[in-house]
Amino acid sequence: MAKSAFLANMSHEIRTPLNAITGMAYLIRRGGLSERQREQLDKLEGAGEHLLNIINAVLELSKIEAGKFVMAESPVQVGGILDNVLSMLNARAQAKGLRLEAEVDELPDDLVGDPTAV
């Protein structure tokens, strides 16, 4: 029970600044942006959404402990996931003088997974 309370409290503490970040990103987008700024803001919002999904996944631990966890299934587009990861990491790699590339073999079209794990 203490672990669940701790996780709920930490979730709230992390979500509060994350909501401020995503809210400010929304306001910035409404102000008009260049194409480069729009791309950068897309990455920021994507990273924020990814972080929120991680927080939600951590909170699922209490459901697992209570035996109430249900794994959701939805189509998974590995290429899209990989593109998102590369876009989030590319600027950091470039700042270090590195080139970030990914090479993926052909994958089946009918992959299924839990969207919060993706």
HUKAKA-V80565 format. One record per pair of residues at least 4 apart in sequence whose ideal C-beta (glycine too) atoms are under 7 Angstrom apart, sorted by the first residue. I is the first residue (numbers start at 0). J is the second residue. D is the distance in Angstrom with one decimal. If there is no record, write none. Layout:
# HUKAKA-V80565
[[I & J & D] [I & J & D]]
This chain:
# HUKAKA-V80565
[[0 & 4 & 6.5] [1 & 5 & 6.2] [2 & 6 & 6.3] [3 & 7 & 6.3] [3 & 61 & 4.0] [3 & 64 & 7.0] [4 & 8 & 6.3] [5 & 9 & 6.2] [6 & 10 & 6.2] [6 & 57 & 6.0] [6 & 58 & 5.9] [6 & 60 & 6.2] [6 & 61 & 6.2] [7 & 11 & 6.7] [8 & 12 & 6.4] [9 & 13 & 6.2] [10 & 14 & 5.9] [10 & 54 & 5.4] [10 & 57 & 6.9] [10 & 58 & 5.5] [11 & 15 & 6.5] [13 & 17 & 6.1] [13 & 54 & 5.7] [14 & 18 & 5.9] [14 & 54 & 6.4] [15 & 19 & 6.9] [16 & 20 & 6.4] [17 & 21 & 6.4] [17 & 47 & 6.1] [17 & 50 & 6.1] [17 & 51 & 6.2] [18 & 22 & 6.0] [19 & 23 & 6.2] [20 & 24 & 6.4] [20 & 47 & 5.8] [21 & 25 & 6.5] [21 & 44 & 6.7] [21 & 47 & 4.9] [22 & 26 & 6.7] [23 & 27 & 6.3] [24 & 28 & 6.4] [24 & 40 & 5.8] [24 & 43 & 5.6] [24 & 44 & 5.4] [25 & 29 & 6.7] [26 & 30 & 6.9] [27 & 40 & 6.4] [28 & 32 & 6.5] [28 & 40 & 5.8] [32 & 36 & 3.8] [32 & 37 & 4.6] [32 & 40 & 6.5] [33 & 37 & 6.9] [34 & 38 & 6.5] [35 & 39 & 6.4] [36 & 40 & 6.1] [37 & 41 & 6.4] [38 & 42 & 6.8] [39 & 43 & 6.5] [40 & 44 & 6.2] [41 & 45 & 6.2] [42 & 46 & 6.3] [42 & 86 & 5.4] [42 & 87 & 5.9] [43 & 47 & 6.4] [44 & 48 & 6.3] [45 & 49 & 6.3] [45 & 83 & 5.7] [45 & 87 & 6.6] [46 & 50 & 6.4] [46 & 87 & 5.4] [47 & 51 & 6.4] [48 & 52 & 6.5] [49 & 53 & 6.6] [50 & 54 & 6.6] [51 & 55 & 6.4] [52 & 56 & 6.3] [52 & 115 & 5.2] [53 & 57 & 6.6] [54 & 58 & 6.6] [55 & 59 & 6.8] [55 & 115 & 5.7] [56 & 115 & 4.8] [56 & 116 & 6.8] [59 & 63 & 6.2] [59 & 68 & 5.8] [60 & 64 & 6.4] [61 & 65 & 6.3] [62 & 67 & 4.7] [62 & 68 & 4.2] [63 & 68 & 4.4] [70 & 113 & 5.3] [71 & 113 & 5.2] [71 & 114 & 6.1] [72 & 111 & 4.9] [72 & 113 & 6.8] [73 & 111 & 6.8] [73 & 114 & 5.1] [74 & 111 & 6.3] [75 & 110 & 4.4] [75 & 111 & 6.2] [75 & 112 & 4.2] [75 & 117 & 5.8] [76 & 80 & 6.7] [77 & 81 & 6.1] [77 & 103 & 6.7] [77 & 106 & 5.3] [77 & 110 & 6.6] [78 & 82 & 6.3] [78 & 103 & 6.8] [79 & 83 & 6.5] [80 & 84 & 6.5] [80 & 117 & 5.8] [81 & 85 & 6.2] [81 & 101 & 5.3] [81 & 103 & 6.3] [82 & 86 & 6.2] [83 & 87 & 6.5] [84 & 88 & 6.3] [85 & 89 & 5.7] [85 & 99 & 6.0] [85 & 101 & 5.8] [88 & 92 & 5.9] [88 & 99 & 5.9] [89 & 93 & 6.2] [89 & 99 & 5.2] [90 & 94 & 6.4] [91 & 95 & 6.8] [92 & 97 & 4.2] [92 & 98 & 6.9] [92 & 99 & 4.0] [106 & 110 & 6.5] [112 & 116 & 6.1] [112 & 117 & 5.4] [113 & 117 & 6.9]]
